[in-house]
């Protein structure tokens, strides 16, 4: 092998790299971290030598020095929906956007699907020593538990609803207004007898029901709304909706569903029964998942800006990790009118 083809000697540690570069170990550490305290020319030269000699900083040592793990927990609490799966399209849509944002910022993810068995489940997660911060997809029925932990653990951001005076930082849609918009849409299209399908044990869905009730109350005498508890679990949803439709017996003009998944299952079951949508019964959803345009008829729904929400969650978390007291973000819902209502 000719001299020019000799393999480069691998550098084993920062001290060896510092000696080769003719600088201090501290300068090397700062240069590899991209710190502007090291001038551009020196920083780029050190980084080039590191690449040339196959040097990768010891991530564990760096984390011990900075007291950071580089890991963000993404937690899905299922207090009210114990049989719901991570593969639920809403979870996967939001998780996908969160993963993109976090990995682009150089963080690793730890995903947890939690069925709360006591009031200390979140304490165990944030006290594990494995995380720099936590993002939660949904509040479920765990509002009080989240509040208690947020009093002492600041790098925690939750997708969900904001209540006046709450401690934890939430990012989410104005669910009351979203529920109102959905019900108002079918009322303006002539519906008087409405049904709401959703499990009000979850905070967000309870607020959507409140909004629908407000629209019905504003419409005046002759308008009514009945509510049916409907799970988001795909294992239970179809059976429950079939039972609801049996009980209603065709005595409704519109169904306001708490989610797109509930709405889509409702569309399928109405089709199986020969009920025309929107001719006999109008149907609305909530979320505006990509699947909402694939139904027949296409689904009228309330859009949550999931991509912007994920970005806001990660931005709020990073600022909280840095010590800022970031408030909640409430996004406006948008009525997306398609064929089902």
C-alpha positions as CSV (number, residue, x, y, z in Angstrom):
1,X,0.0,0.0,0.0
2,X,1.5,3.4,-1.0
3,X,2.1,6.1,1.6
4,X,-0.8,8.2,0.4
5,X,-3.2,5.4,0.8
6,X,-2.5,4.7,4.4
7,X,-5.6,4.6,6.6
8,X,-6.0,7.5,8.9
9,X,-5.3,6.8,12.6
10,X,-8.6,7.0,14.5
11,X,-8.7,9.5,17.3
12,X,-9.9,8.0,20.6
13,X,-10.7,11.1,22.7
14,X,-10.9,14.8,22.9
15,X,-7.4,15.1,24.3
16,X,-5.9,13.4,21.2
17,X,-7.9,15.6,18.9
18,X,-6.8,18.7,20.9
19,X,-3.1,17.7,20.6
20,X,-3.4,17.1,16.8
21,X,-5.2,20.5,16.4
22,X,-2.8,22.4,18.6
23,X,-5.6,23.7,20.9
24,X,-6.9,23.0,24.3
25,X,-9.4,20.3,25.1
26,X,-12.0,22.9,26.1
27,X,-11.7,24.6,22.7
28,X,-12.2,21.2,21.0
29,X,-15.3,20.5,23.1
30,X,-16.8,23.9,22.2
31,X,-15.9,23.6,18.6
32,X,-17.6,20.2,18.2
33,X,-20.7,21.6,20.0
34,X,-20.8,24.4,17.4
35,X,-20.3,27.1,19.9
36,X,-19.6,30.6,18.5
37,X,-17.1,31.2,21.3
38,X,-14.6,29.5,19.0
39,X,-13.9,31.5,15.8
40,X,-15.2,30.1,12.6
41,X,-11.9,29.2,11.1
42,X,-10.7,27.2,14.1
43,X,-14.1,25.6,14.6
44,X,-14.2,24.4,11.0
45,X,-10.6,23.1,11.2
46,X,-11.3,21.1,14.3
47,X,-14.5,19.6,12.9
48,X,-12.6,18.7,9.7
49,X,-9.9,16.9,11.6
50,X,-12.5,15.0,13.7
51,X,-14.3,13.9,10.5
52,X,-11.0,12.9,8.8
53,X,-10.0,10.7,11.7
54,X,-13.4,9.2,12.4
55,X,-13.9,10.9,15.8
56,X,-17.3,10.9,17.4
57,X,-17.7,12.6,20.8
58,X,-18.8,10.4,23.6
59,X,-22.5,11.2,24.0
60,X,-22.7,9.8,27.5
61,X,-19.9,11.9,28.7
62,X,-21.3,15.0,27.1
63,X,-24.7,14.3,28.8
64,X,-23.0,13.9,32.2
65,X,-21.3,17.3,31.8
66,X,-24.5,19.1,30.6
67,X,-26.9,17.2,32.9
68,X,-29.1,16.6,29.8
69,X,-30.1,13.2,28.3
70,X,-31.0,14.5,24.9
71,X,-34.3,12.4,25.2
72,X,-37.8,13.8,25.1
73,X,-40.7,11.6,26.2
74,X,-43.9,11.4,24.1
75,X,-46.6,10.1,26.4
76,X,-50.1,8.9,25.4
77,X,-52.3,8.6,28.5
78,X,-55.4,6.4,28.1
79,X,-57.3,6.9,31.3
80,X,-60.8,7.0,29.7
81,X,-60.0,4.9,26.5
82,X,-58.0,1.9,27.8
83,X,-58.4,-0.1,24.6
84,X,-57.4,2.6,22.2
85,X,-54.3,1.9,20.1
86,X,-51.2,4.0,19.3
87,X,-52.1,3.2,15.6
88,X,-55.1,5.5,15.9
89,X,-54.8,7.9,13.0
90,X,-55.0,11.0,15.2
91,X,-52.2,9.7,17.4
92,X,-50.0,8.8,14.5
93,X,-50.6,12.1,12.7
94,X,-49.6,14.2,15.7
95,X,-46.8,11.9,16.7
96,X,-45.4,12.0,13.2
97,X,-45.2,15.8,13.3
98,X,-43.7,15.8,16.8
99,X,-41.1,13.2,15.7
100,X,-40.1,15.4,12.8
101,X,-39.7,18.5,14.9
102,X,-37.8,16.7,17.7
103,X,-35.4,14.8,15.5
104,X,-34.6,18.0,13.5
105,X,-33.7,19.7,16.8
106,X,-31.2,16.8,17.6
107,X,-33.3,15.0,20.2
108,X,-34.1,11.3,20.6
109,X,-37.7,10.1,21.5
110,X,-39.1,7.7,24.0
111,X,-42.7,6.8,23.3
112,X,-45.0,5.6,26.1
113,X,-48.6,4.4,26.0
114,X,-49.8,4.6,29.5
115,X,-53.0,3.2,31.1
116,X,-53.0,5.0,34.5
117,X,-53.3,2.6,37.4
118,X,-52.8,5.2,40.2
119,X,-52.1,8.9,40.6
120,X,-48.3,8.6,40.4
121,X,-47.9,7.3,36.9
122,X,-46.7,10.6,35.5
123,X,-44.4,11.2,38.5
124,X,-42.6,7.9,37.7
125,X,-42.1,9.0,34.1
126,X,-40.7,12.5,34.8
127,X,-38.6,11.3,37.7
128,X,-37.0,8.5,35.8
129,X,-33.9,10.5,35.0
130,X,-34.2,9.5,31.4
131,X,-35.8,12.6,30.0
132,X,-35.1,16.3,29.5
133,X,-38.8,17.0,29.0
134,X,-42.1,15.4,28.2
135,X,-44.8,15.9,25.5
136,X,-48.3,14.4,26.2
137,X,-50.8,13.6,23.5
138,X,-54.1,14.3,25.2
139,X,-55.2,14.9,28.7
140,X,-57.7,12.0,28.8
141,X,-59.3,12.1,32.3
142,X,-56.0,12.9,34.0
143,X,-56.2,16.7,34.3
144,X,-55.6,16.7,38.1
145,X,-52.6,14.4,37.8
146,X,-51.1,16.5,35.1
147,X,-51.7,19.7,37.2
148,X,-50.0,18.2,40.2
149,X,-46.8,17.2,38.3
150,X,-46.7,20.5,36.4
151,X,-46.4,22.3,39.7
152,X,-42.8,21.0,40.1
153,X,-41.8,19.7,36.6
154,X,-41.8,22.6,34.2
155,X,-40.6,21.0,30.9
156,X,-44.0,19.4,30.3
157,X,-46.3,20.4,27.4
158,X,-49.6,18.8,26.7
159,X,-51.8,18.5,23.6
160,X,-55.2,19.4,24.9
161,X,-57.5,22.0,26.3
162,X,-56.7,25.1,28.4
163,X,-58.8,26.0,31.4
164,X,-58.5,29.4,33.0
165,X,-56.0,29.3,35.8
166,X,-54.5,25.9,35.0
167,X,-50.8,25.3,35.7
168,X,-49.7,23.0,32.9
169,X,-48.9,24.3,29.5
170,X,-51.3,23.1,26.8
171,X,-51.4,23.4,23.1
172,X,-54.6,22.7,21.3
173,X,-57.8,23.8,19.6
174,X,-60.7,25.8,21.0
175,X,-62.9,22.7,21.4
176,X,-66.0,24.5,22.6
177,X,-65.9,26.7,19.5
178,X,-65.2,23.7,17.3
179,X,-68.2,21.8,18.7
180,X,-70.4,24.9,18.2
181,X,-69.3,25.3,14.6
182,X,-70.1,21.7,13.8
183,X,-73.6,21.9,15.3
184,X,-74.3,25.3,13.8
185,X,-73.4,24.0,10.4
186,X,-76.1,21.3,10.4
187,X,-78.6,23.6,12.0
188,X,-78.2,26.2,9.2
189,X,-78.7,23.3,6.8
190,X,-82.1,22.6,8.4
191,X,-81.3,20.0,11.1
192,X,-83.4,20.3,14.3
193,X,-82.9,17.0,16.0
194,X,-79.2,16.4,16.6
195,X,-77.2,13.6,18.2
196,X,-73.7,13.8,19.6
197,X,-71.5,10.7,19.5
198,X,-68.4,10.9,21.8
199,X,-67.1,10.0,25.3
200,X,-67.4,13.1,27.4
201,X,-65.1,11.5,30.0
202,X,-62.2,13.2,28.1
203,X,-61.9,16.9,28.6
204,X,-61.6,17.8,24.9
205,X,-64.6,15.8,23.9
206,X,-66.7,17.2,26.9
207,X,-65.9,20.7,25.6
208,X,-67.0,19.8,22.0
209,X,-70.3,18.6,23.5
210,X,-70.6,21.8,25.4
211,X,-70.1,23.8,22.2
212,X,-72.7,21.7,20.3
213,X,-75.2,22.3,23.1
214,X,-74.6,26.0,23.0
215,X,-75.4,26.0,19.3
216,X,-78.6,24.1,19.8
217,X,-79.6,26.5,22.7
218,X,-78.9,29.5,20.5
219,X,-81.1,28.0,17.7
220,X,-84.1,28.3,20.0
221,X,-87.2,26.2,20.5
222,X,-87.8,23.2,18.3
223,X,-84.1,22.2,18.3
224,X,-82.7,19.4,20.5
225,X,-79.6,17.4,21.1
226,X,-79.1,14.0,22.7
227,X,-75.7,12.7,23.6
228,X,-74.4,9.1,23.3
229,X,-71.1,7.9,25.0
230,X,-69.0,6.5,22.1
231,X,-65.5,5.2,22.6
232,X,-62.6,6.0,20.3
233,X,-61.4,2.4,20.5
234,X,-61.8,0.7,17.1
235,X,-62.6,-2.5,19.0
236,X,-65.8,-1.0,20.5
237,X,-66.8,1.8,18.2
238,X,-68.8,0.0,15.6
239,X,-70.9,-2.0,18.1
240,X,-71.7,1.1,20.1
241,X,-72.6,3.2,17.1
242,X,-74.9,0.5,15.8
243,X,-76.6,0.4,19.2
244,X,-77.0,4.2,19.1
245,X,-78.6,4.1,15.7
246,X,-81.0,1.4,16.8
247,X,-82.0,3.5,19.8
248,X,-82.5,6.6,17.7
249,X,-84.6,4.8,15.1
250,X,-84.3,7.4,12.4
251,X,-85.6,10.2,14.6
252,X,-82.6,12.6,14.0
253,X,-81.5,14.9,11.3
254,X,-77.8,15.1,12.0
255,X,-75.0,13.4,14.0
256,X,-72.2,15.6,15.4
257,X,-69.3,13.2,16.0
258,X,-66.5,14.0,18.4
259,X,-63.8,12.7,16.0
260,X,-63.3,11.9,12.4
261,X,-62.9,8.2,13.2
262,X,-66.3,8.1,14.9
263,X,-67.9,10.1,12.0
264,X,-66.4,7.7,9.4
265,X,-67.6,4.6,11.2
266,X,-71.0,6.3,11.4
267,X,-71.0,7.0,7.6
268,X,-70.3,3.3,6.9
269,X,-73.0,2.0,9.2
270,X,-75.6,4.5,7.9
271,X,-74.7,3.3,4.3
272,X,-75.2,-0.3,5.4
273,X,-78.7,0.6,6.7
274,X,-79.6,2.4,3.4
275,X,-79.7,5.8,5.1
276,X,-78.7,8.6,2.7
277,X,-76.1,11.1,3.8
278,X,-76.7,14.0,3.8
279,X,-80.2,13.6,2.4
280,X,-81.7,11.9,5.4
281,X,-79.0,12.4,8.0
282,X,-76.1,14.9,8.0
283,X,-72.8,13.9,9.7
284,X,-69.9,16.0,10.9
285,X,-66.5,15.0,12.3
286,X,-63.7,16.6,14.2
287,X,-59.9,16.7,13.4
288,X,-59.8,16.8,9.6
289,X,-57.5,13.8,9.2
290,X,-56.3,13.0,5.7
291,X,-58.8,10.1,5.6
292,X,-61.7,12.7,5.8
293,X,-61.4,13.2,2.0
294,X,-61.5,9.5,1.3
295,X,-65.0,8.8,2.6
296,X,-68.1,8.6,0.4
297,X,-69.5,11.2,0.8
298,X,-66.5,13.3,1.8
299,X,-66.6,14.3,5.4
300,X,-67.6,17.8,6.6
301,X,-65.4,18.3,9.7
302,X,-63.7,20.7,12.1
303,X,-60.0,21.1,11.3
304,X,-57.4,21.1,14.0
305,X,-54.0,22.4,12.6
306,X,-52.1,19.4,13.8
307,X,-48.8,20.4,12.1
308,X,-48.8,23.9,13.6
309,X,-49.8,22.4,16.9
310,X,-46.9,20.0,16.9
311,X,-44.5,22.8,16.1
312,X,-45.9,24.9,18.9
313,X,-45.6,22.0,21.4
314,X,-41.9,21.4,20.6
315,X,-41.1,25.2,20.6
316,X,-42.9,25.6,24.0
317,X,-41.1,22.6,25.4
318,X,-37.6,23.8,24.3
319,X,-38.3,27.2,25.8
320,X,-39.5,25.6,29.1
321,X,-36.3,23.5,29.2
322,X,-34.4,26.8,28.9
323,X,-36.3,28.1,31.9
324,X,-39.0,30.3,30.3
325,X,-42.5,30.3,31.7
326,X,-44.3,29.7,28.4
327,X,-48.2,30.0,28.4
328,X,-50.7,27.7,26.7
329,X,-51.5,28.1,23.1
330,X,-55.2,27.9,22.0
331,X,-55.6,27.6,18.2
332,X,-58.8,28.5,16.4
333,X,-60.9,25.7,14.8
334,X,-61.9,25.8,11.2
335,X,-65.1,24.4,9.7
336,X,-64.2,22.4,6.5
337,X,-67.4,22.0,4.4
338,X,-67.5,18.9,2.2
339,X,-70.4,16.6,1.2
340,X,-71.7,15.0,4.4
341,X,-73.2,18.2,5.8
